[in-house]
């Protein structure tokens, strides 16, 4: 599991193995900015999901399926899965 240093993880979040919560790009000029996602309360992120970007927010009670690749925000109570 990888969780970037500027990520914000809410309360009662379940994160399974192999999840990455990271930045879209790495540049020294961005060191003072929020580069990693926000995961709000009561979310579940299943194995090997990748969530990237400082402007990305996973809304409360959302479920992110295994192997999902996200670079945009997800509304509260949403379910995101691979097909």
Secondary structure, DSSP 8 states (H G I E B T S, - for coil): -EE-TT-EE-TT-EE-TT-EEE-S---GGGTTS--S-EE-TT-EE-TT-EEE-TT-EE-TT-EE-TT-EE-S-B-TT-EE---
